[in-house]
Amino acid sequence: MKKVRFLVLTLCMALAVCMAGNTMAFAGAEASLKAPSSVKALSSGTKTIKVSWGKVSGAEKYQVYRYYNGSKSWKRVRTTTSAAASFTGLSKNSTYQFKVRAASGDKKSDYSAVVSSKTGVVTKISLDRKTKPLYGDGAAFTLKATVTAKAPSKTVRWTSSNKQVATVSDSGKVTAKGKGTVKITAKAHNGATATCLVTVGSTFDQTYQKEILRLVNELRAKKGLKPLSYAYNIQAAVDLRAQEAWTNKELGHMRYTKSGAKKDFDSVYTDLGLKLSYRGTAENLAWRSDYHDDAKAAAKVYFNQWKNSKFHLENMIRKEAKSMAVSYYYQSGRTFAATSAQLFLL
């Protein structure tokens, strides 16, 4: 048993124990430059429009032109080596037209297609869920994005940070593919984003979680305490803590943050971008090698291990505790093949 550490609340833990290469560039190989393609003009504020385009091979710079309705003429408004340019101080709720051409020395490309955009801003984009667990391959749910805008478009583009864990369709339908944690992002036309953290687990995980919660609440009932709810909003955090506890057993309730710093376990919430409203948190950890194919049996073993340890027991029957989440991390063929982490929100 490791020495108990005190953070905001008592924390306790049971221990069962280059590539190198050369490149060469040749200028002037082509007689002419191609016109920029994939040109876009998007509102990024009430008075701002950003114009972007694909880079042109051989181009040294780009010339951006804007159409002026008063003089009915095109005027060059920007020369840049980048493949984008932002224009500020424009009139509100007004439409602007742009075109771009590439340049290199005395050579100029043809003009790109004309693009236009109306000034406006997405003031807020939000999702109907910030976190969501899924169990089993093929499990799915649909995220709904709400865009509050004075803008020409309220559509969003959906992306998944790891398609091996879950994919997302153009309509926001998220489908589980493999165990892990993935960030689903909805992005508005002006770059505003909102995300949902999705954890994908197996049916074993789901059964294990329900059984641990049942056992904890059965124990609390005997003590005359209110039952805990399951904190699905921190499933990603407890999953990560179970993995970290296996990888770095010697750290106990400390961990390495994503920036490499060594901090207390609850820094996991910040690393995952979880904004929680709670007064405190507590953690139980344990290592065993039992019942990898029987979720209820595994839950009973870990629960009894915590129940028979004074400080783990204190966390489970803490009067001010409101909710909990638990995770089981298994690695086949190892001496201590599994780790379980339990987090409590107070």
N, C-alpha and C positions, 0 to 999 in steps of 0.2 A: 504494500500500500504506500503510495506516495504521500508526502506531507501535504496537508490541506492548505490551499492558498485562499486568501480573502481578497476579492475584487470589490464590486459593488455589493455582492452577496457572497455567501459561502459557496465555493466551488470544490468539487471533489471528484476523484477519479479512482477506479479500481484497476489494478494491474495484475493480470495473470502472468504475469511475467513482467584551306579555304582554297577554298579553291582559288588559284591564281591564273591569270590569263592576260593576253595582250589584245588591245583593240586598235584599229586604225580607221580613220575617217577620211573620205575623199570628197572634196567639194567640187561643185560644178559638173558633176557627172551627167545631170539631166539638163536638157535644153530649156525646159520650162518648169514652173512650179504648179502644183495642183491647187485648185481653189479649196479653202477650208470646208470641211463637211461636219455633220452632226452639230450644227450651230443651234444654240438655244438661247432664249432670252426669258429670264424668270424674275418675277417680282420678289424682292427680299426685304421689303419695307414699304412704308407708305410713300416714301420719296426715292426709293432705290430700285434699280434693275441690274441684274447681273447677266452679262453675255458670256457664253462659253462656247468652245469649239474643239474639234480634234486637231492634234498637232499635224503639221505638214512636213513631210520629209524634205530636208534641204532648206527649210525656211529659217531665216535669222531673226525675223520679227513679224509682227502682224499689225495691220492697220484697220482700225474699227471706224466705220462711218455711220452717221445718224441722219435720218431724214427730217428736215425742218419744213413743217407745213406752211409757215409764213412765206418763206422764199421759194417753196416747192423745189428744194434742192438737197442734195446729199453733201454733208461736210465731214471731213475727218475729225474725229473727236478723241482718238486715243491711238498711240503707237506703243506696243508692248512686246516683250519677248515671251510673255506668258500666254497660255491658251485660254485666258479669261480676263474679263475687265468689268469692274463695277462702276455704275454711274449713280451719283447721289445728288440731292438737291433738286430732284425732278418734281413736277406738279403732281398732286394727289389725284388718284382715280383718272389718270390720263394714259393714253396708248402711245407707245414709242416704237419706231422701226429702226432696225440695225442691219448692217451687212459687214462682212469681214473679207480681207484679202491678205495673202501671204507675200512676204518680200524677202529678197536676198540680194544685197548689192543693188544693181540697177534693174534686176528682174522683179516683176510683179506677177502675181497670179491673177486669174479671173476673180471676180467677186463671188462670194458665197451666195446662197439663197437668202432672201430677205426674211428676217424673223421679227416678230413683234411681241410686246408684252404690255399689260396694263398695270400701273402701279397699285399696290395693295399689300396687305400683310396678313399672314396667318398669326393671329394673336395667341392662339392656344391649340394644341392637339392633345387629345387624351384617349386612353383606351378604357374599355369597361372592366379590364382586369390588369393588375400589376404583376401578379404571380399566378401560376396554375400548375398543378401536378397532373400527369397523365400516366396511366398504367397499362403496359402491354403494347407491343407493336401494332400500329394501325389505329390506336385510340386517337380521337380527334375532338376538337372544339373550334368554334369560330370567334375570333376577336372582332370587336366593333370599335372603329375609330371615329371620334367626334372632332371635327375641325371647326373652331370658331374663327371666322375670317371675314375680312373685307377684301376679298381677293377674287381673281377670275376663276379660280379652281379650288375645290375642296377635296379633290381626290388625293389618295395617298399611295405610296409605293411600299410594298411589304418585303422584308428580307429576314433571313434566318442566319444566325452567326455560326451555325453548324448543322448542315443538312443531313449529317449522319445521325444526329439526335432527333431532329424534327424539321419538317419542311413547312412552308407557308405559301398558300395560293394567292393569286391576285385579289381574291375576295376576303382574305384574312383567315382562311381555314387552316388551322395548325394540325399536322398529322405526325404522330410519334413514329420514329424509325429505329431508335436504339437508346439504351440507357445512358443518362447523363443530364447535363443542364445546358440550356440553350437560350439565347436572348432573341426574341422576336421584335423587330423594329418596324414601326410605321413612320414613314417620312413624307412630309408635305412638300409641295412644290417649291417652297422657299427655304427648305432645309430644316424646318422645325421637326423634331422627332419625339416619339413616345415609345416606351419599351415595355414588354412583358417578359418576365423571367419564367421559363417553363422547365419543370423537372420531369423527366421521363423515367419511370421505374417499372419493375416487373410486378406480376401478380403476387410473387413472394413478398416483395417490399410492401405492397398494400396490406396484405394479411398481417405482416409483422407489425406494422404501424398501428393497425386497429387493435391487435391483441395487447400490445404494450399499453396503449391508452386504456383499454378495458381493465387490465390488471392494476394500473395506477389508480384509476377511479374507484375500483373495488376496495383498494387499500384505504383511500381517502374517505370513503363512505364509512368504513369501520372506525375511523378517527373523528367522525362527525364533520368532515370537511366538504366543501362544495366540489363537484367534479370539474375536471379540466376539459377545455375544448381542444381540438387538434389544430395546431398553428400551421396550416398549409402555406401561409405566406412566408415562413422561414424554412421550408423544406430544402430549398437550394443551399441554405446556410448549414443546416445539420448534415446534409449529404457531404458537403465539402469538409466539415469538421471530422466526419468519420474517416474520410480518405486521408486527411492530414494526420489524424491520430495514428493511423497505420504506418504512414510514411515516416513520421518523426515522433516515435513513441517517447523519446527522451524529453520532448518539450512539454509533455503533460498538457496543461491548460493554456500554454503559450503557443504561438504560431508565428510563421513568417508571413507577413502581408505580401500583397502582389508587388509592392515596391522593394521587398527584401528586408524590411524592418522586422524586428522581433517584438511582438506585442501580445496583449491578452486576447483570449479566444473571441471575445465579442467584436473585435475589429473585422471579423468575417462579414458582418452586416454592411459595413462601409465598403469593403472590397467588392461586394456584390451589388452595391447601389440600392440596398434595401433601407428605405426610410421608415422607421418604426416609431410608434408612440408607446413607450413602455417605461416603467420606472426602474427596471433592472432586469437582469437575466442571470441564469445559472446553468451549469453544465455538468453532466455525468458522462464518464467514458469508461469503457471496459473492453478487454480483449479475451476471446475464447476461441475454441476450435470445434464447437458442437453444432450439430443439427443444421447443416447447410441446405438440406432438401426438405425441411419441415419448419415452416415459418412459425407456427404456434409453439412448437417445442423450443425453438431458438428463443422466442420471446420470453417464455417461462424461465429459461436458464439465465438470461441476462437480467430479467426483472428480479429474480431471487438473489442474484449476485449483488445488485444494487440495494435490495431490501435488507440484506444481511450486513450491509456496511453502513455504519452510523451516519456518515456525512452524506452519502448518496441517498439514504432514507430521508434525511432532513430536507433534501431538495424535493423529493417526490411528495412529501406531506407538508410542504411549506404553505401556510395559511394564505399568504398573499399571492400565490401562484394563480395565474388565470388560464394559461394554455401551455402546450408542449408539442414538440415534434421529435421524431426519433428516426435514426437511419442505421442500416445494417450494411457493412462493407465487407465483401468476401473476396478472398484471393485463394484459388485452388492450389494445393500442393505446398502450402506454407505451414510451419509449425503452429503459429497462431494465425489461423486462416481468416479470422473474422474480427472486425472491430464494430462496436456499436456506440453511437453518440446520441445523447439526449439533451435537448435544450428546453429551458423553461422561460416563459415570459411572465413577468410579474406586474 
